[in-house]
Amino acid sequence: MTDFSITAKSYAEALFVIAQKDNSLENWICFLEDISSLMSNDCFFQFIDHPDFEKSIKLDLFLELLSLERTSKKSTLIKELLERKRFVIVPQILFFLKELKDEHEGVALAKIFTAFQVSDEQVNHMISIFESKFNLKLRPQVLIDKSLIGGVKVVVGDRILDASIKNKLDELKNTLLAI
């Protein structure tokens, strides 16, 4: 894990604790998404990153754009990120906060690799099967990988279920080469 990742994870863990206390986790996630959206604008990012503008002006702009009170917890986070020049890690903070939320709710990301586009009905059917197999509530992410030829490969955390044609052919090749 990089230094940025470690720092982002620390921020996410602190925000998770704060959000748990007042049941505002979704609100914090939306807030970080808003900041990420602002920071994805090159002109805005250059303004925030520019050393010639005072931090108070930058803070006022954030407060105005995000409709925040100067004394709120969210404005405190913005002040902290401004002071330490850490706006670049906001997307990572968001990622780790969502990860903590999923973990807390017993939800895991299921990366479903297929060779072709699949319908929502097919995805829902696969998820219902995989939820019972992995004994978890799963949030699907479908990714196209034409090298699979057909079938499906599912990755949940560090577990992999590979029912792709490519994998079956590789197994057959290895068996034949072992003979």
C-alpha positions as CSV (number, residue, x, y, z in Angstrom):
1,M,0.0,0.0,0.0
2,T,1.4,3.4,-0.9
3,D,1.7,6.3,1.5
4,F,-1.3,8.0,-0.2
5,S,-3.3,4.8,0.3
6,I,-2.4,4.5,3.9
7,T,-3.3,8.2,4.5
8,A,-6.5,7.8,2.6
9,K,-7.5,4.7,4.6
10,S,-6.8,6.5,7.9
11,Y,-9.1,9.4,6.8
12,A,-11.8,6.9,5.7
13,E,-11.6,5.0,9.0
14,A,-11.9,8.3,11.0
15,L,-14.9,9.3,8.9
16,F,-16.5,5.9,9.3
17,V,-16.3,6.3,13.1
18,I,-17.8,9.8,12.9
19,A,-20.5,8.7,10.5
20,Q,-21.4,5.7,12.7
21,K,-22.0,7.9,15.7
22,D,-24.6,10.0,14.0
23,N,-25.8,7.6,11.3
24,S,-24.6,9.8,8.4
25,L,-22.5,7.4,6.4
26,E,-24.5,7.8,3.1
27,N,-24.3,11.6,3.7
28,W,-20.5,11.5,4.0
29,I,-20.2,9.3,0.9
30,C,-22.3,11.8,-1.1
31,F,-20.2,14.6,0.3
32,L,-16.9,13.0,-0.8
33,E,-18.5,12.2,-4.2
34,D,-19.3,16.0,-4.5
35,I,-15.7,16.9,-3.6
36,S,-14.3,14.4,-6.1
37,S,-16.6,15.8,-8.8
38,L,-15.3,19.3,-8.1
39,M,-11.7,18.2,-8.0
40,S,-12.1,16.4,-11.4
41,N,-12.6,19.9,-13.0
42,D,-9.0,20.9,-14.1
43,C,-9.6,24.6,-13.5
44,F,-11.0,24.1,-10.0
45,F,-8.1,21.7,-9.1
46,Q,-5.5,24.2,-10.4
47,F,-7.1,26.9,-8.3
48,I,-7.2,24.7,-5.1
49,D,-3.6,23.6,-5.8
50,H,-2.3,27.1,-6.6
51,P,0.0,28.5,-3.8
52,D,-0.8,32.2,-4.6
53,F,-4.4,32.0,-3.4
54,E,-5.0,32.1,0.4
55,K,-6.5,29.0,2.0
56,S,-9.3,31.1,3.5
57,I,-10.4,32.1,-0.1
58,K,-10.3,28.4,-1.1
59,L,-12.3,27.4,2.0
60,D,-14.9,30.1,1.3
61,L,-15.3,28.8,-2.2
62,F,-15.8,25.2,-1.0
63,L,-18.3,26.3,1.6
64,E,-20.2,28.3,-0.9
65,L,-20.2,25.5,-3.6
66,L,-21.2,22.8,-1.1
67,S,-23.5,24.9,0.9
68,L,-21.7,24.2,4.2
69,E,-21.7,26.0,7.5
70,R,-18.2,27.1,8.6
71,T,-18.5,25.2,11.9
72,S,-19.7,21.9,10.4
73,K,-17.7,18.6,10.6
74,K,-17.5,18.7,6.8
75,S,-16.0,22.1,6.7
76,T,-13.4,20.9,9.3
77,L,-12.5,18.1,6.9
78,I,-12.1,20.6,4.0
79,K,-9.9,22.8,6.2
80,E,-7.8,19.8,7.1
81,L,-7.4,18.7,3.4
82,L,-6.5,22.3,2.4
83,E,-3.9,22.6,5.2
84,R,-2.3,19.3,4.3
85,K,-2.8,19.6,0.5
86,R,-4.5,16.3,0.4
87,F,-7.4,16.8,-2.0
88,V,-5.7,14.5,-4.5
89,I,-6.5,11.5,-2.2
90,V,-10.2,12.3,-1.9
91,P,-11.1,9.6,-4.5
92,Q,-9.1,7.0,-2.4
93,I,-10.8,8.2,0.8
94,L,-14.1,7.6,-0.9
95,F,-13.1,4.2,-2.1
96,F,-12.0,3.1,1.4
97,L,-15.1,4.6,3.0
98,K,-17.3,2.6,0.6
99,E,-15.3,-0.5,1.3
100,L,-15.8,0.0,5.1
101,K,-19.5,0.5,4.5
102,D,-19.8,-2.7,2.5
103,E,-17.8,-4.6,5.1
104,H,-20.0,-3.3,7.9
105,E,-23.2,-4.2,6.0
106,G,-21.8,-7.7,5.0
107,V,-21.7,-6.8,1.4
108,A,-18.9,-7.7,-1.0
109,L,-18.0,-6.6,-4.5
110,A,-18.4,-9.4,-7.1
111,K,-16.4,-8.7,-10.2
112,I,-18.1,-10.8,-12.9
113,F,-16.0,-11.3,-16.0
114,T,-17.8,-12.4,-19.1
115,A,-16.8,-12.7,-22.8
116,F,-19.9,-11.0,-23.9
117,Q,-22.5,-8.4,-22.6
118,V,-25.0,-10.0,-20.2
119,S,-28.5,-8.8,-19.4
120,D,-29.6,-7.5,-16.0
121,E,-31.7,-10.6,-15.6
122,Q,-28.7,-12.9,-16.2
123,V,-26.6,-10.8,-13.7
124,N,-29.3,-11.1,-11.1
125,H,-29.6,-14.8,-11.6
126,M,-25.8,-15.2,-11.3
127,I,-25.7,-13.0,-8.2
128,S,-28.4,-15.1,-6.5
129,I,-26.3,-18.3,-7.1
130,F,-23.0,-16.7,-6.0
131,E,-24.5,-15.1,-2.9
132,S,-25.5,-18.6,-1.6
133,K,-22.1,-20.0,-2.8
134,F,-20.0,-17.2,-1.1
135,N,-22.5,-16.8,1.8
136,L,-22.4,-13.0,1.3
137,K,-24.6,-10.2,-0.1
138,L,-22.9,-9.3,-3.3
139,R,-22.8,-6.0,-5.3
140,P,-22.1,-7.0,-9.0
141,Q,-19.6,-5.3,-11.3
142,V,-19.7,-6.8,-14.8
143,L,-16.6,-6.6,-16.9
144,I,-16.1,-7.7,-20.4
145,D,-13.0,-9.9,-21.1
146,K,-13.2,-11.4,-24.6
147,S,-10.1,-13.6,-23.8
148,L,-12.5,-15.8,-21.7
149,I,-14.1,-17.0,-25.0
150,G,-17.3,-17.9,-23.1
151,G,-18.5,-18.7,-19.6
152,V,-17.9,-16.6,-16.5
153,K,-15.2,-15.8,-14.0
154,V,-16.2,-14.3,-10.7
155,V,-13.8,-12.6,-8.2
156,V,-15.1,-11.9,-4.7
157,G,-12.3,-10.5,-2.5
158,D,-9.5,-13.0,-2.7
159,R,-11.7,-15.9,-3.9
160,I,-12.0,-16.8,-7.6
161,L,-14.6,-19.0,-9.3
162,D,-13.5,-19.5,-12.9
163,A,-16.0,-21.3,-15.1
164,S,-14.7,-19.8,-18.3
165,I,-14.0,-21.7,-21.5
166,K,-10.5,-20.3,-21.5
167,N,-9.9,-21.8,-18.0
168,K,-11.3,-25.2,-19.1
169,L,-9.1,-25.2,-22.1
170,D,-6.1,-24.3,-20.0
171,E,-6.9,-27.2,-17.6
172,L,-7.3,-29.6,-20.5
173,K,-4.0,-28.4,-22.0
174,N,-2.2,-28.9,-18.7
175,T,-3.7,-32.4,-18.3
176,L,-2.7,-33.4,-21.8
177,L,0.8,-32.1,-21.3
178,A,1.2,-34.0,-18.0
179,I,0.5,-37.3,-19.8
